[in-house]
């Protein structure tokens, strides 16, 4: 995380595909794709700050909400 943050601090844009909610909770912006995996996914079901996505109606929100304070969207 320190290495990723150093890239951001240097003015870079970092795009990361991640399933670890502790990492997702530290992001500036989250795109939650779903509603499922494979053929059942691929649509944006929530987007915003980690707090906003944690307050959404999505599978990811349930897991992210325990790592951040959810904000209803």
mmCIF file of the N, C-alpha and C atoms, coordinates in Angstrom:
data_MODEL
# 
_entry.id   MODEL 
# 
loop_
_atom_site.group_PDB 
_atom_site.id 
_atom_site.type_symbol 
_atom_site.label_atom_id 
_atom_site.label_alt_id 
_atom_site.label_comp_id 
_atom_site.label_asym_id 
_atom_site.label_entity_id 
_atom_site.label_seq_id 
_atom_site.pdbx_PDB_ins_code 
_atom_site.Cartn_x 
_atom_site.Cartn_y 
_atom_site.Cartn_z 
_atom_site.occupancy 
_atom_site.B_iso_or_equiv 
_atom_site.pdbx_formal_charge 
_atom_site.auth_seq_id 
_atom_site.auth_comp_id 
_atom_site.auth_asym_id 
_atom_site.auth_atom_id 
_atom_site.pdbx_PDB_model_num 
ATOM 1   N N  . UNK A 1 1  ? 0.823   -1.183  0.000   1.00 0.00 ? 1  UNK A N  1 
ATOM 2   C CA . UNK A 1 1  ? 0.000   0.000   0.000   1.00 0.00 ? 1  UNK A CA 1 
ATOM 3   C C  . UNK A 1 1  ? 0.872   1.255   0.000   1.00 0.00 ? 1  UNK A C  1 
ATOM 4   N N  . UNK A 1 2  ? 1.989   1.217   0.712   1.00 0.00 ? 2  UNK A N  1 
ATOM 5   C CA . UNK A 1 2  ? 2.876   2.393   0.714   1.00 0.00 ? 2  UNK A CA 1 
ATOM 6   C C  . UNK A 1 2  ? 3.410   2.662   -0.683  1.00 0.00 ? 2  UNK A C  1 
ATOM 7   N N  . UNK A 1 3  ? 3.753   1.606   -1.410  1.00 0.00 ? 3  UNK A N  1 
ATOM 8   C CA . UNK A 1 3  ? 4.274   1.789   -2.769  1.00 0.00 ? 3  UNK A CA 1 
ATOM 9   C C  . UNK A 1 3  ? 3.203   2.353   -3.692  1.00 0.00 ? 3  UNK A C  1 
ATOM 10  N N  . UNK A 1 4  ? 1.993   1.846   -3.583  1.00 0.00 ? 4  UNK A N  1 
ATOM 11  C CA . UNK A 1 4  ? 0.902   2.378   -4.398  1.00 0.00 ? 4  UNK A CA 1 
ATOM 12  C C  . UNK A 1 4  ? 0.635   3.835   -4.054  1.00 0.00 ? 4  UNK A C  1 
ATOM 13  N N  . UNK A 1 5  ? 0.621   4.149   -2.762  1.00 0.00 ? 5  UNK A N  1 
ATOM 14  C CA . UNK A 1 5  ? 0.367   5.531   -2.344  1.00 0.00 ? 5  UNK A CA 1 
ATOM 15  C C  . UNK A 1 5  ? 1.477   6.453   -2.819  1.00 0.00 ? 5  UNK A C  1 
ATOM 16  N N  . UNK A 1 6  ? 2.705   5.972   -2.856  1.00 0.00 ? 6  UNK A N  1 
ATOM 17  C CA . UNK A 1 6  ? 3.805   6.815   -3.340  1.00 0.00 ? 6  UNK A CA 1 
ATOM 18  C C  . UNK A 1 6  ? 3.626   7.140   -4.822  1.00 0.00 ? 6  UNK A C  1 
ATOM 19  N N  . UNK A 1 7  ? 3.077   6.207   -5.582  1.00 0.00 ? 7  UNK A N  1 
ATOM 20  C CA . UNK A 1 7  ? 2.777   6.489   -6.997  1.00 0.00 ? 7  UNK A CA 1 
ATOM 21  C C  . UNK A 1 7  ? 1.712   7.572   -7.118  1.00 0.00 ? 7  UNK A C  1 
ATOM 22  N N  . UNK A 1 8  ? 0.672   7.479   -6.298  1.00 0.00 ? 8  UNK A N  1 
ATOM 23  C CA . UNK A 1 8  ? -0.401  8.477   -6.310  1.00 0.00 ? 8  UNK A CA 1 
ATOM 24  C C  . UNK A 1 8  ? 0.140   9.835   -5.870  1.00 0.00 ? 8  UNK A C  1 
ATOM 25  N N  . UNK A 1 9  ? 0.939   9.834   -4.809  1.00 0.00 ? 9  UNK A N  1 
ATOM 26  C CA . UNK A 1 9  ? 1.516   11.086  -4.314  1.00 0.00 ? 9  UNK A CA 1 
ATOM 27  C C  . UNK A 1 9  ? 2.399   11.763  -5.357  1.00 0.00 ? 9  UNK A C  1 
ATOM 28  N N  . UNK A 1 10 ? 2.976   10.971  -6.259  1.00 0.00 ? 10 UNK A N  1 
ATOM 29  C CA . UNK A 1 10 ? 3.823   11.519  -7.327  1.00 0.00 ? 10 UNK A CA 1 
ATOM 30  C C  . UNK A 1 10 ? 2.997   12.002  -8.514  1.00 0.00 ? 10 UNK A C  1 
ATOM 31  N N  . UNK A 1 11 ? 1.659   11.935  -8.398  1.00 0.00 ? 11 UNK A N  1 
ATOM 32  C CA . UNK A 1 11 ? 0.791   12.454  -9.448  1.00 0.00 ? 11 UNK A CA 1 
ATOM 33  C C  . UNK A 1 11 ? 0.318   11.424  -10.452 1.00 0.00 ? 11 UNK A C  1 
ATOM 34  N N  . UNK A 1 12 ? 0.589   10.159  -10.200 1.00 0.00 ? 12 UNK A N  1 
ATOM 35  C CA . UNK A 1 12 ? 0.165   9.105   -11.111 1.00 0.00 ? 12 UNK A CA 1 
ATOM 36  C C  . UNK A 1 12 ? -1.256  8.644   -10.821 1.00 0.00 ? 12 UNK A C  1 
ATOM 37  N N  . UNK A 1 13 ? -1.913  8.119   -11.832 1.00 0.00 ? 13 UNK A N  1 
ATOM 38  C CA . UNK A 1 13 ? -3.193  7.451   -11.662 1.00 0.00 ? 13 UNK A CA 1 
ATOM 39  C C  . UNK A 1 13 ? -2.915  5.965   -11.548 1.00 0.00 ? 13 UNK A C  1 
ATOM 40  N N  . UNK A 1 14 ? -3.461  5.342   -10.535 1.00 0.00 ? 14 UNK A N  1 
ATOM 41  C CA . UNK A 1 14 ? -3.263  3.916   -10.310 1.00 0.00 ? 14 UNK A CA 1 
ATOM 42  C C  . UNK A 1 14 ? -4.611  3.223   -10.439 1.00 0.00 ? 14 UNK A C  1 
ATOM 43  N N  . UNK A 1 15 ? -4.697  2.244   -11.326 1.00 0.00 ? 15 UNK A N  1 
ATOM 44  C CA . UNK A 1 15 ? -5.904  1.437   -11.492 1.00 0.00 ? 15 UNK A CA 1 
ATOM 45  C C  . UNK A 1 15 ? -5.568  0.047   -10.990 1.00 0.00 ? 15 UNK A C  1 
ATOM 46  N N  . UNK A 1 16 ? -6.365  -0.451  -10.070 1.00 0.00 ? 16 UNK A N  1 
ATOM 47  C CA . UNK A 1 16 ? -6.077  -1.718  -9.419  1.00 0.00 ? 16 UNK A CA 1 
ATOM 48  C C  . UNK A 1 16 ? -7.334  -2.577  -9.407  1.00 0.00 ? 16 UNK A C  1 
ATOM 49  N N  . UNK A 1 17 ? -7.204  -3.825  -9.805  1.00 0.00 ? 17 UNK A N  1 
ATOM 50  C CA . UNK A 1 17 ? -8.292  -4.790  -9.669  1.00 0.00 ? 17 UNK A CA 1 
ATOM 51  C C  . UNK A 1 17 ? -8.012  -5.547  -8.379  1.00 0.00 ? 17 UNK A C  1 
ATOM 52  N N  . UNK A 1 18 ? -8.937  -5.478  -7.436  1.00 0.00 ? 18 UNK A N  1 
ATOM 53  C CA . UNK A 1 18 ? -8.647  -6.011  -6.102  1.00 0.00 ? 18 UNK A CA 1 
ATOM 54  C C  . UNK A 1 18 ? -9.891  -6.611  -5.471  1.00 0.00 ? 18 UNK A C  1 
ATOM 55  N N  . UNK A 1 19 ? -9.692  -7.672  -4.694  1.00 0.00 ? 19 UNK A N  1 
ATOM 56  C CA . UNK A 1 19 ? -10.782 -8.311  -3.955  1.00 0.00 ? 19 UNK A CA 1 
ATOM 57  C C  . UNK A 1 19 ? -10.574 -8.236  -2.446  1.00 0.00 ? 19 UNK A C  1 
ATOM 58  N N  . UNK A 1 20 ? -9.444  -7.736  -1.997  1.00 0.00 ? 20 UNK A N  1 
ATOM 59  C CA . UNK A 1 20 ? -9.165  -7.592  -0.571  1.00 0.00 ? 20 UNK A CA 1 
ATOM 60  C C  . UNK A 1 20 ? -9.831  -6.298  -0.093  1.00 0.00 ? 20 UNK A C  1 
ATOM 61  N N  . UNK A 1 21 ? -10.844 -6.425  0.749   1.00 0.00 ? 21 UNK A N  1 
ATOM 62  C CA . UNK A 1 21 ? -11.625 -5.259  1.169   1.00 0.00 ? 21 UNK A CA 1 
ATOM 63  C C  . UNK A 1 21 ? -10.811 -4.259  1.972   1.00 0.00 ? 21 UNK A C  1 
ATOM 64  N N  . UNK A 1 22 ? -9.739  -4.697  2.644   1.00 0.00 ? 22 UNK A N  1 
ATOM 65  C CA . UNK A 1 22 ? -8.884  -3.746  3.345   1.00 0.00 ? 22 UNK A CA 1 
ATOM 66  C C  . UNK A 1 22 ? -8.178  -2.826  2.352   1.00 0.00 ? 22 UNK A C  1 
ATOM 67  N N  . UNK A 1 23 ? -7.824  -3.351  1.196   1.00 0.00 ? 23 UNK A N  1 
ATOM 68  C CA . UNK A 1 23 ? -7.197  -2.547  0.143   1.00 0.00 ? 23 UNK A CA 1 
ATOM 69  C C  . UNK A 1 23 ? -8.254  -1.655  -0.510  1.00 0.00 ? 23 UNK A C  1 
ATOM 70  N N  . UNK A 1 24 ? -9.414  -2.217  -0.829  1.00 0.00 ? 24 UNK A N  1 
ATOM 71  C CA . UNK A 1 24 ? -10.494 -1.447  -1.465  1.00 0.00 ? 24 UNK A CA 1 
ATOM 72  C C  . UNK A 1 24 ? -10.896 -0.270  -0.570  1.00 0.00 ? 24 UNK A C  1 
ATOM 73  N N  . UNK A 1 25 ? -10.936 -0.485  0.726   1.00 0.00 ? 25 UNK A N  1 
ATOM 74  C CA . UNK A 1 25 ? -11.343 0.571   1.665   1.00 0.00 ? 25 UNK A CA 1 
ATOM 75  C C  . UNK A 1 25 ? -10.396 1.761   1.647   1.00 0.00 ? 25 UNK A C  1 
ATOM 76  N N  . UNK A 1 26 ? -9.175  1.580   1.161   1.00 0.00 ? 26 UNK A N  1 
ATOM 77  C CA . UNK A 1 26 ? -8.207  2.679   1.113   1.00 0.00 ? 26 UNK A CA 1 
ATOM 78  C C  . UNK A 1 26 ? -8.206  3.414   -0.225  1.00 0.00 ? 26 UNK A C  1 
ATOM 79  N N  . UNK A 1 27 ? -9.036  2.973   -1.157  1.00 0.00 ? 27 UNK A N  1 
ATOM 80  C CA . UNK A 1 27 ? -9.069  3.591   -2.480  1.00 0.00 ? 27 UNK A CA 1 
ATOM 81  C C  . UNK A 1 27 ? -9.727  4.968   -2.433  1.00 0.00 ? 27 UNK A C  1 
ATOM 82  N N  . UNK A 1 28 ? -9.408  5.789   -3.431  1.00 0.00 ? 28 UNK A N  1 
ATOM 83  C CA . UNK A 1 28 ? -10.090 7.073   -3.582  1.00 0.00 ? 28 UNK A CA 1 
ATOM 84  C C  . UNK A 1 28 ? -11.449 6.880   -4.248  1.00 0.00 ? 28 UNK A C  1 
ATOM 85  N N  . UNK A 1 29 ? -11.529 5.914   -5.182  1.00 0.00 ? 29 UNK A N  1 
ATOM 86  C CA . UNK A 1 29 ? -12.741 5.696   -5.968  1.00 0.00 ? 29 UNK A CA 1 
ATOM 87  C C  . UNK A 1 29 ? -12.865 4.208   -6.250  1.00 0.00 ? 29 UNK A C  1 
ATOM 88  N N  . UNK A 1 30 ? -14.075 3.678   -6.163  1.00 0.00 ? 30 UNK A N  1 
ATOM 89  C CA . UNK A 1 30 ? -14.318 2.247   -6.354  1.00 0.00 ? 30 UNK A CA 1 
ATOM 90  C C  . UNK A 1 30 ? -15.386 2.056   -7.424  1.00 0.00 ? 30 UNK A C  1 
ATOM 91  N N  . UNK A 1 31 ? -15.140 1.126   -8.331  1.00 0.00 ? 31 UNK A N  1 
ATOM 92  C CA . UNK A 1 31 ? -16.149 0.651   -9.280  1.00 0.00 ? 31 UNK A CA 1 
ATOM 93  C C  . UNK A 1 31 ? -16.464 -0.781  -8.896  1.00 0.00 ? 31 UNK A C  1 
ATOM 94  N N  . UNK A 1 32 ? -17.701 -1.038  -8.546  1.00 0.00 ? 32 UNK A N  1 
ATOM 95  C CA . UNK A 1 32 ? -18.143 -2.382  -8.159  1.00 0.00 ? 32 UNK A CA 1 
ATOM 96  C C  . UNK A 1 32 ? -18.864 -2.978  -9.358  1.00 0.00 ? 32 UNK A C  1 
ATOM 97  N N  . UNK A 1 33 ? -18.315 -4.043  -9.906  1.00 0.00 ? 33 UNK A N  1 
ATOM 98  C CA . UNK A 1 33 ? -18.899 -4.695  -11.068 1.00 0.00 ? 33 UNK A CA 1 
ATOM 99  C C  . UNK A 1 33 ? -19.671 -5.929  -10.630 1.00 0.00 ? 33 UNK A C  1 
ATOM 100 N N  . UNK A 1 34 ? -20.748 -6.221  -11.324 1.00 0.00 ? 34 UNK A N  1 
ATOM 101 C CA . UNK A 1 34 ? -21.538 -7.396  -10.944 1.00 0.00 ? 34 UNK A CA 1 
ATOM 102 C C  . UNK A 1 34 ? -22.761 -7.502  -11.821 1.00 0.00 ? 34 UNK A C  1 
ATOM 103 N N  . UNK A 1 35 ? -23.852 -8.044  -11.359 1.00 0.00 ? 35 UNK A N  1 
ATOM 104 C CA . UNK A 1 35 ? -24.074 -8.398  -9.963  1.00 0.00 ? 35 UNK A CA 1 
ATOM 105 C C  . UNK A 1 35 ? -23.406 -9.711  -9.535  1.00 0.00 ? 35 UNK A C  1 
ATOM 106 N N  . UNK A 1 36 ? -22.944 -10.497 -10.478 1.00 0.00 ? 36 UNK A N  1 
ATOM 107 C CA . UNK A 1 36 ? -22.238 -11.739 -10.158 1.00 0.00 ? 36 UNK A CA 1 
ATOM 108 C C  . UNK A 1 36 ? -20.936 -11.784 -10.920 1.00 0.00 ? 36 UNK A C  1 
ATOM 109 N N  . UNK A 1 37 ? -20.380 -12.982 -11.040 1.00 0.00 ? 37 UNK A N  1 
ATOM 110 C CA . UNK A 1 37 ? -19.143 -13.153 -11.780 1.00 0.00 ? 37 UNK A CA 1 
ATOM 111 C C  . UNK A 1 37 ? -19.389 -13.750 -13.160 1.00 0.00 ? 37 UNK A C  1 
ATOM 112 N N  . UNK A 1 38 ? -18.376 -13.711 -13.990 1.00 0.00 ? 38 UNK A N  1 
ATOM 113 C CA . UNK A 1 38 ? -18.468 -14.315 -15.325 1.00 0.00 ? 38 UNK A CA 1 
ATOM 114 C C  . UNK A 1 38 ? -19.587 -13.711 -16.147 1.00 0.00 ? 38 UNK A C  1 
ATOM 115 N N  . UNK A 1 39 ? -20.390 -14.566 -16.752 1.00 0.00 ? 39 UNK A N  1 
ATOM 116 C CA . UNK A 1 39 ? -21.505 -14.106 -17.590 1.00 0.00 ? 39 UNK A CA 1 
ATOM 117 C C  . UNK A 1 39 ? -22.563 -13.346 -16.792 1.00 0.00 ? 39 UNK A C  1 
ATOM 118 N N  . UNK A 1 40 ? -22.585 -13.524 -15.487 1.00 0.00 ? 40 UNK A N  1 
ATOM 119 C CA . UNK A 1 40 ? -23.577 -12.847 -14.636 1.00 0.00 ? 40 UNK A CA 1 
ATOM 120 C C  . UNK A 1 40 ? -23.103 -11.468 -14.183 1.00 0.00 ? 40 UNK A C  1 
ATOM 121 N N  . UNK A 1 41 ? -21.942 -11.024 -14.646 1.00 0.00 ? 41 UNK A N  1 
ATOM 122 C CA . UNK A 1 41 ? -21.395 -9.751  -14.189 1.00 0.00 ? 41 UNK A CA 1 
ATOM 123 C C  . UNK A 1 41 ? -21.113 -8.803  -15.328 1.00 0.00 ? 41 UNK A C  1 
ATOM 124 N N  . UNK A 1 42 ? -20.263 -7.848  -15.033 1.00 0.00 ? 42 UNK A N  1 
ATOM 125 C CA . UNK A 1 42 ? -19.824 -6.917  -16.063 1.00 0.00 ? 42 UNK A CA 1 
ATOM 126 C C  . UNK A 1 42 ? -20.532 -5.590  -16.075 1.00 0.00 ? 42 UNK A C  1 
ATOM 127 N N  . UNK A 1 43 ? -21.527 -5.415  -15.229 1.00 0.00 ? 43 UNK A N  1 
ATOM 128 C CA . UNK A 1 43 ? -22.213 -4.126  -15.148 1.00 0.00 ? 43 UNK A CA 1 
ATOM 129 C C  . UNK A 1 43 ? -21.740 -3.386  -13.898 1.00 0.00 ? 43 UNK A C  1 
ATOM 130 N N  . UNK A 1 44 ? -21.695 -2.066  -13.981 1.00 0.00 ? 44 UNK A N  1 
ATOM 131 C CA . UNK A 1 44 ? -21.360 -1.266  -12.803 1.00 0.00 ? 44 UNK A CA 1 
ATOM 132 C C  . UNK A 1 44 ? -22.593 -1.263  -11.895 1.00 0.00 ? 44 UNK A C  1 
ATOM 133 N N  . UNK A 1 45 ? -22.454 -1.853  -10.716 1.00 0.00 ? 45 UNK A N  1 
ATOM 134 C CA . UNK A 1 45 ? -23.578 -1.899  -9.772  1.00 0.00 ? 45 UNK A CA 1 
ATOM 135 C C  . UNK A 1 45 ? -23.445 -0.823  -8.694  1.00 0.00 ? 45 UNK A C  1 
ATOM 136 N N  . UNK A 1 46 ? -22.241 -0.297  -8.523  1.00 0.00 ? 46 UNK A N  1 
ATOM 137 C CA . UNK A 1 46 ? -22.016 0.804   -7.574  1.00 0.00 ? 46 UNK A CA 1 
ATOM 138 C C  . UNK A 1 46 ? -20.710 1.492   -7.944  1.00 0.00 ? 46 UNK A C  1 
ATOM 139 N N  . UNK A 1 47 ? -20.651 2.783   -7.708  1.00 0.00 ? 47 UNK A N  1 
ATOM 140 C CA . UNK A 1 47 ? -19.439 3.550   -7.968  1.00 0.00 ? 47 UNK A CA 1 
ATOM 141 C C  . UNK A 1 47 ? -19.398 4.716   -6.990  1.00 0.00 ? 47 UNK A C  1 
ATOM 142 N N  . UNK A 1 48 ? -18.206 5.023   -6.528  1.00 0.00 ? 48 UNK A N  1 
ATOM 143 C CA . UNK A 1 48 ? -18.045 6.153   -5.628  1.00 0.00 ? 48 UNK A CA 1 
ATOM 144 C C  . UNK A 1 48 ? -16.903 5.911   -4.675  1.00 0.00 ? 48 UNK A C  1 
ATOM 145 N N  . UNK A 1 49 ? -16.911 6.665   -3.601  1.00 0.00 ? 49 UNK A N  1 
ATOM 146 C CA . UNK A 1 49 ? -15.903 6.467   -2.568  1.00 0.00 ? 49 UNK A CA 1 
ATOM 147 C C  . UNK A 1 49 ? -16.165 5.121   -1.902  1.00 0.00 ? 49 UNK A C  1 
ATOM 148 N N  . UNK A 1 50 ? -15.193 4.584   -1.190  1.00 0.00 ? 50 UNK A N  1 
ATOM 149 C CA . UNK A 1 50 ? -15.450 3.327   -0.484  1.00 0.00 ? 50 UNK A CA 1 
ATOM 150 C C  . UNK A 1 50 ? -16.667 3.420   0.445   1.00 0.00 ? 50 UNK A C  1 
ATOM 151 N N  . UNK A 1 51 ? -16.846 4.555   1.089   1.00 0.00 ? 51 UNK A N  1 
ATOM 152 C CA . UNK A 1 51 ? -17.991 4.742   1.984   1.00 0.00 ? 51 UNK A CA 1 
ATOM 153 C C  . UNK A 1 51 ? -19.304 4.690   1.214   1.00 0.00 ? 51 UNK A C  1 
ATOM 154 N N  . UNK A 1 52 ? -19.339 5.296   0.028   1.00 0.00 ? 52 UNK A N  1 
ATOM 155 C CA . UNK A 1 52 ? -20.553 5.269   -0.782  1.00 0.00 ? 52 UNK A CA 1 
ATOM 156 C C  . UNK A 1 52 ? -20.849 3.862   -1.284  1.00 0.00 ? 52 UNK A C  1 
ATOM 157 N N  . UNK A 1 53 ? -19.838 3.171   -1.765  1.00 0.00 ? 53 UNK A N  1 
ATOM 158 C CA . UNK A 1 53 ? -20.042 1.808   -2.269  1.00 0.00 ? 53 UNK A CA 1 
ATOM 159 C C  . UNK A 1 53 ? -20.456 0.883   -1.123  1.00 0.00 ? 53 UNK A C  1 
ATOM 160 N N  . UNK A 1 54 ? -19.917 1.097   0.073   1.00 0.00 ? 54 UNK A N  1 
ATOM 161 C CA . UNK A 1 54 ? -20.296 0.284   1.230   1.00 0.00 ? 54 UNK A CA 1 
ATOM 162 C C  . UNK A 1 54 ? -21.768 0.447   1.577   1.00 0.00 ? 54 UNK A C  1 
ATOM 163 N N  . UNK A 1 55 ? -22.371 1.570   1.195   1.00 0.00 ? 55 UNK A N  1 
ATOM 164 C CA . UNK A 1 55 ? -23.785 1.808   1.473   1.00 0.00 ? 55 UNK A CA 1 
ATOM 165 C C  . UNK A 1 55 ? -24.702 1.399   0.337   1.00 0.00 ? 55 UNK A C  1 
ATOM 166 N N  . UNK A 1 56 ? -24.138 0.847   -0.732  1.00 0.00 ? 56 UNK A N  1 
ATOM 167 C CA . UNK A 1 56 ? -24.933 0.450   -1.898  1.00 0.00 ? 56 UNK A CA 1 
ATOM 168 C C  . UNK A 1 56 ? -25.589 -0.904  -1.665  1.00 0.00 ? 56 UNK A C  1 
ATOM 169 N N  . UNK A 1 57 ? -26.461 -1.276  -2.584  1.00 0.00 ? 57 UNK A N  1 
ATOM 170 C CA . UNK A 1 57 ? -27.119 -2.578  -2.543  1.00 0.00 ? 57 UNK A CA 1 
ATOM 171 C C  . UNK A 1 57 ? -26.352 -3.523  -3.467  1.00 0.00 ? 57 UNK A C  1 
ATOM 172 N N  . UNK A 1 58 ? -25.232 -4.059  -2.963  1.00 0.00 ? 58 UNK A N  1 
ATOM 173 C CA . UNK A 1 58 ? -24.416 -4.975  -3.759  1.00 0.00 ? 58 UNK A CA 1 
ATOM 174 C C  . UNK A 1 58 ? -23.747 -5.987  -2.842  1.00 0.00 ? 58 UNK A C  1 
ATOM 175 N N  . UNK A 1 59 ? -23.285 -7.058  -3.426  1.00 0.00 ? 59 UNK A N  1 
ATOM 176 C CA . UNK A 1 59 ? -22.569 -8.074  -2.648  1.00 0.00 ? 59 UNK A CA 1 
ATOM 177 C C  . UNK A 1 59 ? -21.319 -7.485  -2.023  1.00 0.00 ? 59 UNK A C  1 
ATOM 178 N N  . UNK A 1 60 ? -20.576 -6.705  -2.798  1.00 0.00 ? 60 UNK A N  1 
ATOM 179 C CA . UNK A 1 60 ? -19.344 -6.101  -2.286  1.00 0.00 ? 60 UNK A CA 1 
ATOM 180 C C  . UNK A 1 60 ? -19.636 -5.211  -1.085  1.00 0.00 ? 60 UNK A C  1 
ATOM 181 N N  . UNK A 1 61 ? -20.736 -4.482  -1.129  1.00 0.00 ? 61 UNK A N  1 
ATOM 182 C CA . UNK A 1 61 ? -21.077 -3.552  -0.047  1.00 0.00 ? 61 UNK A CA 1 
ATOM 183 C C  . UNK A 1 61 ? -21.128 -4.244  1.305   1.00 0.00 ? 61 UNK A C  1 
ATOM 184 N N  . UNK A 1 62 ? -21.663 -5.456  1.345   1.00 0.00 ? 62 UNK A N  1 
ATOM 185 C CA . UNK A 1 62 ? -21.755 -6.192  2.623   1.00 0.00 ? 62 UNK A CA 1 
ATOM 186 C C  . UNK A 1 62 ? -20.380 -6.388  3.247   1.00 0.00 ? 62 UNK A C  1 
ATOM 187 N N  . UNK A 1 63 ? -19.390 -6.696  2.413   1.00 0.00 ? 63 UNK A N  1 
ATOM 188 C CA . UNK A 1 63 ? -18.047 -6.960  2.915   1.00 0.00 ? 63 UNK A CA 1 
ATOM 189 C C  . UNK A 1 63 ? -17.258 -5.675  3.150   1.00 0.00 ? 63 UNK A C  1 
ATOM 190 N N  . UNK A 1 64 ? -17.502 -4.677  2.327   1.00 0.00 ? 64 UNK A N  1 
ATOM 191 C CA . UNK A 1 64 ? -16.791 -3.408  2.455   1.00 0.00 ? 64 UNK A CA 1 
ATOM 192 C C  . UNK A 1 64 ? -17.292 -2.609  3.659   1.00 0.00 ? 64 UNK A C  1 
ATOM 193 N N  . UNK A 1 65 ? -18.564 -2.751  3.985   1.00 0.00 ? 65 UNK A N  1 
ATOM 194 C CA . UNK A 1 65 ? -19.150 -1.979  5.085   1.00 0.00 ? 65 UNK A CA 1 
ATOM 195 C C  . UNK A 1 65 ? -18.442 -2.240  6.413   1.00 0.00 ? 65 UNK A C  1 
ATOM 196 N N  . UNK A 1 66 ? -17.901 -3.407  6.618   1.00 0.00 ? 66 UNK A N  1 
ATOM 197 C CA . UNK A 1 66 ? -17.193 -3.701  7.851   1.00 0.00 ? 66 UNK A CA 1 
ATOM 198 C C  . UNK A 1 66 ? -15.827 -3.037  7.925   1.00 0.00 ? 66 UNK A C  1 
ATOM 199 N N  . UNK A 1 67 ? -15.349 -2.487  6.805   1.00 0.00 ? 67 UNK A N  1 
ATOM 200 C CA . UNK A 1 67 ? -14.024 -1.865  6.756   1.00 0.00 ? 67 UNK A CA 1 
ATOM 201 C C  . UNK A 1 67 ? -14.099 -0.348  6.700   1.00 0.00 ? 67 UNK A C  1 
ATOM 202 N N  . UNK A 1 68 ? -15.290 0.190   6.507   1.00 0.00 ? 68 UNK A N  1 
ATOM 203 C CA . UNK A 1 68 ? -15.476 1.623   6.356   1.00 0.00 ? 68 UNK A CA 1 
ATOM 204 C C  . UNK A 1 68 ? -16.851 1.996   6.885   1.00 0.00 ? 68 UNK A C  1 
ATOM 205 N N  . UNK A 1 69 ? -17.103 3.255   7.044   1.00 0.00 ? 69 UNK A N  1 
ATOM 206 C CA . UNK A 1 69 ? -18.412 3.709   7.486   1.00 0.00 ? 69 UNK A CA 1 
ATOM 207 C C  . UNK A 1 69 ? -19.300 3.908   6.261   1.00 0.00 ? 69 UNK A C  1 
ATOM 208 N N  . UNK A 1 70 ? -20.327 3.103   6.126   1.00 0.00 ? 70 UNK A N  1 
ATOM 209 C CA . UNK A 1 70 ? -21.201 3.143   4.953   1.00 0.00 ? 70 UNK A CA 1 
ATOM 210 C C  . UNK A 1 70 ? -22.008 4.438   4.909   1.00 0.00 ? 70 UNK A C  1 
ATOM 211 N N  . UNK A 1 71 ? -22.163 4.980   3.699   1.00 0.00 ? 71 UNK A N  1 
ATOM 212 C CA . UNK A 1 71 ? -22.982 6.145   3.453   1.00 0.00 ? 71 UNK A CA 1 
ATOM 213 C C  . UNK A 1 71 ? -24.050 5.714   2.471   1.00 0.00 ? 71 UNK A C  1 
ATOM 214 N N  . UNK A 1 72 ? -25.319 5.936   2.799   1.00 0.00 ? 72 UNK A N  1 
ATOM 215 C CA . UNK A 1 72 ? -26.397 5.502   1.920   1.00 0.00 ? 72 UNK A CA 1 
ATOM 216 C C  . UNK A 1 72 ? -26.362 6.283   0.612   1.00 0.00 ? 72 UNK A C  1 
ATOM 217 N N  . UNK A 1 73 ? -26.479 5.564   -0.505  1.00 0.00 ? 73 UNK A N  1 
ATOM 218 C CA . UNK A 1 73 ? -26.471 6.190   -1.827  1.00 0.00 ? 73 UNK A CA 1 
ATOM 219 C C  . UNK A 1 73 ? -27.816 6.102   -2.485  1.00 0.00 ? 73 UNK A C  1 
# 
